[in-house]
């Protein structure tokens, strides 16, 4: 009798477990209603939801369909990098001299060799140049040579993603990248005018400010002005025309008005001069000569820190730098995006994840050809949750209603703060993917990909899906 009762209990438990893991092909009513209100057909939407402790999905809608993921593709790139390079990985930047140093004077060229550090900022450059002066070099009689050979030459010769040629997101990768070669222009209203200034000021950039102060709501502040960039013999002139409201507070526009070499060179001259150094040479781009002597090397923050900037703020250029780093480390130099794609696919295959539909162009999602299915992205996230790098990947994702690209979403919901989610958006593409902790403290993987001309209007449907997962029994 005891054996029979025990078998019946086990059978009931198995049935309940099977029912709890039954896959729903139909979208939740709230999600379906939000999509209908937005004018987006369900056939243009792919959804995948799976508890991290289960082998089965609870919701799968068009999940095997190959879709453009936009910036959620960064999840694949950063996940692979954390696993293959380890969270402790650091990029190096080397400094060489090609000549003797006599009484603080380098009688020859200074050479900087980059290794693709995506996080090398002006303050890192300043620290490196300070170390150079502490090593005994105060004056440079030769030129500045930049060695970018760690990346293949053609990685920076691609067409821009769209017609916004000067926007920072269109900047190309470089083995020696300073500040993402990004100039951030700050707009702020004063009592009677609009102030426009560079956050990190370079003398080679001249601003012509034709902005006019107007009263009223901020609204589409970016659509109320234009800019014109005109390179010249000594630098470039940026002219701003339009209006700006005090209601906007401080606003920023990021532009890349110099190529990577010139931006690095202008920054070098500014910082070297501020440190009291002397330099009158020119810029050259070539490999480190065999006669050069290494003076120092400097290391970046660990990868675990860097991926937070990539994912929380969806930095496209940093993600592209990371893919090329994977290429160089795993398949040799010079790094190419093709090698990076191969490294990602090999990594997935080694973990039993075969994604036949996967297309990697640059690893950032800033692409019209990158593809993945909601199911495969979801299965990768489940696999990652059960891997050693789970804490680092999850910590890099924006926290719902608290920070990053989802700071202003579902602020008044009970799901507030209980989801780590990466977003993605392009014209005709909107996506969200990550982890949601439900009301009973069970964690689920959530993926939603929308490919449709009205995709930008799908946020309410995405939010409805998040709340549906949060409310799972």
C-alpha positions as CSV (number, residue, x, y, z in Angstrom):
1,X,0.0,0.0,0.0
2,X,2.8,2.4,1.0
3,X,4.6,1.7,-2.4
4,X,1.3,2.4,-4.3
5,X,0.8,5.7,-2.5
6,X,4.4,6.7,-3.1
7,X,4.1,5.9,-6.8
8,X,0.8,7.9,-7.0
9,X,2.5,10.9,-5.3
10,X,5.4,10.7,-7.7
11,X,3.1,10.5,-10.7
12,X,1.1,13.5,-9.5
13,X,4.3,15.5,-8.9
14,X,5.5,14.6,-12.5
15,X,2.1,15.6,-14.0
16,X,2.2,19.0,-12.1
17,X,5.8,19.5,-13.2
18,X,4.9,18.8,-16.8
19,X,1.9,21.1,-16.7
20,X,4.1,23.9,-15.2
21,X,6.5,23.5,-18.1
22,X,3.9,23.4,-20.9
23,X,4.8,25.7,-23.7
24,X,2.4,28.5,-24.7
25,X,2.5,29.4,-28.3
26,X,-0.1,32.1,-28.0
27,X,1.0,35.5,-26.7
28,X,-0.4,36.7,-23.4
29,X,-3.6,38.7,-23.8
30,X,-1.9,41.9,-22.5
31,X,1.0,41.6,-24.9
32,X,-1.3,40.8,-27.8
33,X,-3.5,43.8,-27.0
34,X,-0.5,46.2,-26.8
35,X,0.8,44.9,-30.2
36,X,-2.6,45.4,-31.8
37,X,-2.8,49.0,-30.4
38,X,0.6,49.7,-31.9
39,X,-0.4,48.3,-35.3
40,X,2.2,45.5,-35.1
41,X,1.2,42.0,-36.4
42,X,2.0,39.1,-34.1
43,X,3.8,37.4,-37.1
44,X,6.5,40.2,-36.9
45,X,7.2,39.4,-33.2
46,X,9.3,36.6,-31.7
47,X,9.1,35.8,-28.0
48,X,10.9,33.2,-25.8
49,X,10.5,32.8,-22.1
50,X,12.2,30.0,-20.0
51,X,12.8,29.5,-16.3
52,X,16.5,29.3,-15.6
53,X,16.0,26.1,-13.6
54,X,14.1,24.3,-16.4
55,X,15.0,22.7,-19.7
56,X,11.7,23.8,-21.3
57,X,10.2,27.1,-22.4
58,X,7.0,28.4,-20.8
59,X,6.3,30.7,-23.8
60,X,7.5,30.3,-27.4
61,X,6.1,32.4,-30.2
62,X,7.9,32.5,-33.5
63,X,10.9,31.7,-31.4
64,X,12.8,29.8,-34.2
65,X,12.4,32.7,-36.6
66,X,15.6,34.4,-37.8
67,X,15.3,38.1,-36.7
68,X,17.4,41.3,-36.6
69,X,18.2,41.7,-32.8
70,X,19.6,45.2,-32.9
71,X,21.7,45.9,-29.8
72,X,20.7,42.7,-27.9
73,X,23.4,41.1,-30.1
74,X,25.8,42.6,-27.6
75,X,24.7,39.9,-25.2
76,X,26.4,37.3,-27.4
77,X,29.6,39.3,-27.8
78,X,30.0,40.2,-24.2
79,X,29.0,36.8,-23.0
80,X,31.6,35.1,-25.2
81,X,34.3,37.6,-24.2
82,X,33.7,37.1,-20.5
83,X,34.0,33.3,-20.9
84,X,36.9,33.2,-23.4
85,X,39.0,36.1,-22.1
86,X,37.8,35.9,-18.4
87,X,36.4,38.8,-16.4
88,X,39.9,39.6,-15.3
89,X,41.2,40.3,-18.8
90,X,42.9,43.7,-19.3
91,X,44.0,45.5,-22.5
92,X,47.5,46.9,-22.7
93,X,48.8,50.0,-24.4
94,X,52.6,50.2,-25.0
95,X,54.9,53.1,-25.4
96,X,58.3,52.9,-27.1
97,X,61.1,55.3,-28.0
98,X,63.2,55.2,-31.1
99,X,66.2,57.3,-30.1
100,X,68.3,58.1,-27.1
101,X,67.2,60.2,-24.1
102,X,69.7,62.8,-23.0
103,X,68.9,65.2,-20.1
104,X,65.2,64.6,-20.5
105,X,65.2,65.1,-24.3
106,X,64.2,62.2,-26.6
107,X,66.3,62.6,-29.7
108,X,63.9,60.6,-31.9
109,X,60.3,59.4,-32.2
110,X,57.8,58.4,-29.6
111,X,55.7,55.4,-30.5
112,X,52.4,54.3,-29.1
113,X,51.1,50.8,-29.9
114,X,47.5,50.1,-29.2
115,X,45.9,46.7,-28.6
116,X,42.2,47.7,-29.0
117,X,41.4,49.0,-25.6
118,X,37.7,50.1,-25.9
119,X,37.8,52.1,-22.6
120,X,41.0,54.2,-23.1
121,X,39.9,57.7,-22.1
122,X,41.7,61.0,-21.9
123,X,42.4,60.5,-18.2
124,X,44.1,57.2,-19.1
125,X,46.2,59.0,-21.7
126,X,47.1,61.6,-19.1
127,X,48.2,58.9,-16.7
128,X,50.3,57.2,-19.4
129,X,52.0,60.5,-20.4
130,X,52.6,61.3,-16.7
131,X,54.4,57.9,-16.4
132,X,56.4,58.7,-19.5
133,X,57.6,61.9,-17.9
134,X,58.4,60.1,-14.7
135,X,60.5,57.7,-16.8
136,X,62.7,60.7,-17.8
137,X,61.3,62.1,-21.0
138,X,60.3,65.8,-21.0
139,X,60.9,66.8,-24.5
140,X,60.4,65.0,-27.8
141,X,62.5,66.0,-30.8
142,X,61.0,63.6,-33.3
143,X,57.4,62.7,-34.3
144,X,54.6,60.8,-32.7
145,X,54.1,57.4,-34.3
146,X,50.9,55.4,-33.7
147,X,51.0,51.6,-34.4
148,X,47.5,50.3,-35.2
149,X,48.5,47.0,-36.7
150,X,46.8,44.9,-34.1
151,X,43.6,45.4,-36.1
152,X,43.4,44.9,-39.8
153,X,43.4,48.1,-41.9
154,X,40.0,47.5,-43.5
155,X,38.1,47.4,-40.2
156,X,38.0,51.2,-40.3
157,X,37.2,51.6,-44.0
158,X,33.5,50.6,-43.9
159,X,30.5,52.7,-45.0
160,X,28.7,54.4,-42.1
161,X,25.5,52.7,-40.8
162,X,23.3,55.6,-41.9
163,X,23.5,59.1,-43.3
164,X,24.5,60.6,-39.9
165,X,28.2,60.4,-40.9
166,X,29.4,62.5,-37.9
167,X,27.4,60.8,-35.1
168,X,29.5,59.0,-32.5
169,X,27.8,55.7,-33.0
170,X,29.1,55.6,-36.6
171,X,32.8,55.8,-35.5
172,X,34.9,52.9,-36.7
173,X,37.1,50.7,-34.5
174,X,40.8,51.3,-34.0
175,X,43.6,49.5,-32.3
176,X,44.4,52.8,-30.6
177,X,41.1,54.5,-29.7
178,X,41.0,57.6,-27.4
179,X,37.7,58.6,-25.8
180,X,36.0,56.6,-28.6
181,X,37.2,59.6,-30.7
182,X,34.0,61.2,-29.4
183,X,33.5,65.0,-28.8
184,X,30.6,65.6,-26.5
185,X,28.9,69.0,-27.0
186,X,27.0,70.3,-24.0
187,X,24.0,72.6,-24.5
188,X,22.7,74.6,-21.7
189,X,20.4,77.7,-21.5
190,X,21.7,80.8,-19.7
191,X,19.7,83.9,-18.8
192,X,19.7,85.3,-22.4
193,X,21.4,82.8,-24.7
194,X,22.3,79.2,-25.3
195,X,25.8,78.0,-24.3
196,X,27.5,75.3,-26.4
197,X,30.8,73.9,-25.2
198,X,33.0,70.8,-25.6
199,X,33.1,68.5,-22.5
200,X,36.7,67.7,-23.3
201,X,38.0,70.7,-25.2
202,X,40.3,70.4,-28.1
203,X,41.7,73.6,-29.6
204,X,41.4,72.1,-33.1
205,X,37.6,72.2,-32.8
206,X,36.1,75.7,-33.3
207,X,32.4,76.1,-32.4
208,X,30.1,78.6,-34.3
209,X,27.1,79.0,-32.0
210,X,24.0,80.3,-33.8
211,X,21.6,78.8,-31.3
212,X,18.7,80.9,-30.1
213,X,16.9,80.7,-26.8
214,X,13.2,79.9,-26.9
215,X,10.6,79.3,-24.1
216,X,8.5,76.2,-24.0
217,X,8.6,72.5,-23.3
218,X,11.8,70.6,-24.2
219,X,10.1,67.9,-26.3
220,X,12.1,66.9,-29.3
221,X,15.1,69.1,-28.5
222,X,17.3,67.3,-31.0
223,X,15.0,68.0,-33.9
224,X,15.1,71.7,-33.3
225,X,18.6,72.4,-34.4
226,X,21.1,71.3,-37.1
227,X,24.9,71.2,-37.3
228,X,27.4,71.6,-40.1
229,X,31.0,70.3,-39.9
230,X,33.7,71.8,-42.1
231,X,37.2,70.4,-41.8
232,X,40.0,72.9,-42.4
233,X,43.8,73.0,-42.5
234,X,44.2,73.2,-38.7
235,X,41.2,71.3,-37.5
236,X,37.5,71.6,-38.0
237,X,34.6,74.0,-37.5
238,X,31.3,72.9,-36.1
239,X,28.3,75.3,-36.7
240,X,25.1,74.9,-34.7
241,X,21.9,76.5,-36.0
242,X,18.5,76.3,-34.3
243,X,16.7,76.8,-31.0
244,X,16.9,75.5,-27.4
245,X,14.6,75.7,-24.4
246,X,15.6,76.3,-20.8
247,X,13.2,73.4,-20.0
248,X,15.8,71.0,-21.4
249,X,18.4,71.6,-18.7
250,X,21.7,70.2,-19.8
251,X,21.7,68.2,-23.0
252,X,24.6,66.5,-24.9
253,X,25.3,65.7,-28.5
254,X,28.1,63.2,-29.3
255,X,29.9,63.7,-32.6
256,X,33.1,62.2,-34.1
257,X,34.6,65.1,-36.0
258,X,38.1,63.6,-36.4
259,X,39.3,60.2,-37.4
260,X,41.0,58.0,-34.7
261,X,44.5,59.1,-35.6
262,X,43.9,62.8,-35.6
263,X,41.8,62.7,-32.4
264,X,44.6,60.8,-30.6
265,X,47.2,63.2,-31.9
266,X,45.3,66.3,-30.9
267,X,44.6,64.8,-27.5
268,X,48.3,63.9,-27.1
269,X,49.5,67.4,-27.9
270,X,47.0,68.9,-25.4
271,X,47.8,66.6,-22.5
272,X,51.6,66.7,-23.2
273,X,51.6,70.5,-23.2
274,X,49.5,70.6,-20.0
275,X,52.0,68.3,-18.3
276,X,54.8,70.8,-19.2
277,X,56.2,68.7,-22.0
278,X,57.7,70.0,-25.3
279,X,56.8,68.6,-28.7
280,X,56.8,70.1,-32.2
281,X,56.7,67.0,-34.3
282,X,54.1,65.5,-36.7
283,X,51.9,62.4,-36.7
284,X,52.9,59.2,-38.4
285,X,51.0,55.9,-38.6
286,X,53.2,52.8,-38.9
287,X,54.4,49.7,-37.1
288,X,56.9,49.9,-34.2
289,X,60.4,49.8,-35.8
290,X,62.7,47.0,-34.8
291,X,65.1,49.6,-33.3
292,X,62.6,50.9,-30.8
293,X,62.9,50.3,-27.1
294,X,59.9,49.8,-24.8
295,X,59.5,52.5,-22.2
296,X,56.3,51.4,-20.5
297,X,53.0,49.6,-20.8
298,X,49.7,50.5,-19.2
299,X,46.7,48.3,-18.6
300,X,43.0,48.9,-18.7
301,X,40.3,48.2,-16.1
302,X,39.2,44.5,-16.1
303,X,36.8,43.3,-18.7
304,X,34.2,42.8,-16.0
305,X,34.1,46.6,-15.6
306,X,34.2,47.4,-19.3
307,X,31.2,45.2,-20.2
308,X,29.1,47.3,-17.9
309,X,29.7,50.4,-20.1
310,X,29.0,48.3,-23.2
311,X,25.7,46.8,-22.0
312,X,24.2,49.4,-19.6
313,X,24.6,52.2,-22.2
314,X,24.6,50.1,-25.3
315,X,28.0,51.4,-26.6
316,X,28.3,50.2,-30.2
317,X,31.9,51.1,-30.8
318,X,33.1,49.4,-27.6
319,X,31.2,46.2,-28.6
320,X,33.0,46.3,-32.0
321,X,36.3,46.7,-30.3
322,X,35.5,43.7,-28.1
323,X,34.7,41.5,-31.1
324,X,38.0,42.4,-32.7
325,X,39.8,41.7,-29.4
326,X,38.3,38.2,-29.4
327,X,39.4,37.8,-33.0
328,X,43.0,38.8,-32.2
329,X,43.2,36.7,-29.1
330,X,41.7,33.5,-30.5
331,X,42.5,33.6,-34.2
332,X,45.6,35.8,-34.4
333,X,46.4,39.3,-35.7
334,X,45.6,41.4,-37.6
335,X,42.1,41.2,-36.2
336,X,39.1,41.2,-38.5
337,X,35.4,41.1,-37.9
338,X,35.3,37.8,-39.9
339,X,37.6,36.3,-37.4
340,X,35.5,37.7,-34.6
341,X,32.4,36.1,-36.0
342,X,34.2,32.7,-36.3
343,X,35.4,33.0,-32.7
344,X,31.9,33.5,-31.5
345,X,30.4,30.6,-33.5
346,X,33.2,28.3,-32.3
347,X,32.5,29.3,-28.7
348,X,28.8,28.6,-29.0
349,X,29.4,25.2,-30.7
350,X,31.9,24.2,-28.0
351,X,29.0,24.7,-25.5
352,X,26.6,22.6,-27.5
353,X,24.8,25.7,-28.9
354,X,24.5,25.4,-32.7
355,X,22.8,28.5,-34.1
356,X,22.5,27.9,-37.9
357,X,20.7,31.2,-38.4
358,X,23.3,33.3,-36.6
359,X,24.8,36.2,-38.6
360,X,27.5,38.3,-37.0
361,X,28.7,41.4,-38.8
362,X,30.3,43.5,-36.1
363,X,29.0,42.1,-32.8
364,X,27.3,45.3,-31.7
365,X,23.9,45.0,-33.4
366,X,24.4,48.2,-35.3
367,X,23.7,46.2,-38.5
368,X,21.1,45.5,-41.0
369,X,22.3,41.9,-41.6
370,X,22.9,40.5,-38.1
371,X,20.5,37.8,-37.2
372,X,19.6,35.4,-34.3
373,X,16.4,33.7,-33.2
374,X,14.6,34.4,-29.9
375,X,14.9,30.8,-28.9
376,X,18.6,30.6,-29.4
377,X,19.3,33.8,-27.6
378,X,17.2,32.6,-24.8
379,X,18.9,29.3,-24.6
380,X,22.3,31.0,-24.5
381,X,21.1,33.2,-21.6
382,X,19.9,30.1,-19.7
383,X,23.3,28.4,-20.4
384,X,25.1,31.5,-19.1
385,X,23.0,31.6,-16.0
386,X,24.5,28.2,-15.1
387,X,28.0,29.3,-15.9
388,X,30.8,30.8,-13.9
389,X,30.5,34.2,-15.6
390,X,26.8,34.7,-14.8
391,X,27.4,37.3,-12.1
392,X,29.5,39.5,-14.4
393,X,27.1,39.3,-17.3
394,X,24.1,40.0,-15.2
395,X,25.8,42.9,-13.4
396,X,26.5,44.5,-16.8
397,X,22.8,44.6,-17.8
398,X,20.5,47.6,-17.1
399,X,18.3,47.1,-14.0
400,X,14.6,47.7,-14.7
401,X,13.5,51.2,-13.6
402,X,16.9,51.9,-11.9
403,X,19.6,52.5,-14.5
404,X,20.9,52.2,-18.0
405,X,18.6,52.1,-21.0
406,X,15.6,50.8,-18.9
407,X,15.8,53.5,-16.2
408,X,12.5,55.1,-17.2
409,X,10.5,51.9,-17.8
410,X,7.9,50.4,-15.4
411,X,8.9,52.7,-12.6
412,X,5.5,52.2,-10.8
413,X,5.3,48.5,-11.4
414,X,5.9,45.8,-8.8
415,X,8.5,44.4,-11.2
416,X,10.6,47.6,-10.6
417,X,14.2,46.5,-9.9
418,X,13.5,42.8,-10.4
419,X,14.8,42.5,-14.0
420,X,18.2,42.8,-15.7
421,X,17.4,43.6,-19.4
422,X,19.4,44.6,-22.5
423,X,17.5,46.7,-25.0
424,X,18.0,47.2,-28.7
425,X,16.6,49.6,-31.3
426,X,17.1,50.5,-35.0
427,X,14.6,51.8,-37.5
428,X,12.2,48.9,-37.9
429,X,13.7,46.9,-35.0
430,X,13.0,46.9,-31.3
431,X,14.2,44.2,-28.9
432,X,14.6,43.3,-25.2
433,X,16.3,40.4,-23.6
434,X,17.6,39.3,-20.2
435,X,16.5,38.0,-16.8
436,X,13.3,38.6,-14.8
437,X,12.8,37.6,-11.2
438,X,9.1,36.8,-10.6
439,X,7.0,37.6,-7.5
440,X,7.9,34.1,-6.1
441,X,11.6,34.8,-6.6
442,X,12.1,32.4,-9.5
443,X,14.2,33.7,-12.3
444,X,13.2,33.5,-16.0
445,X,15.0,34.3,-19.2
446,X,13.0,36.7,-21.4
447,X,13.5,37.5,-25.1
448,X,11.3,39.6,-27.4
449,X,12.4,40.6,-30.9
450,X,10.2,42.9,-33.1
451,X,11.0,43.5,-36.8
452,X,8.4,45.8,-38.3
453,X,8.2,49.4,-39.6
454,X,6.3,50.3,-36.4
455,X,8.7,48.4,-34.1
456,X,9.5,51.6,-32.0
457,X,5.9,51.5,-30.8
458,X,6.3,48.0,-29.2
459,X,7.6,49.1,-25.8
460,X,4.2,48.8,-24.2
461,X,4.0,45.2,-25.4
462,X,7.5,44.5,-24.1
463,X,6.6,46.0,-20.7
464,X,3.4,43.8,-20.7
465,X,5.6,40.7,-21.3
466,X,7.9,41.7,-18.4
467,X,4.9,42.0,-16.1
468,X,3.4,38.8,-17.4
469,X,6.7,36.9,-16.5
470,X,6.8,38.7,-13.1
471,X,3.3,37.4,-12.3
472,X,4.1,33.8,-13.2
473,X,2.8,31.4,-10.5
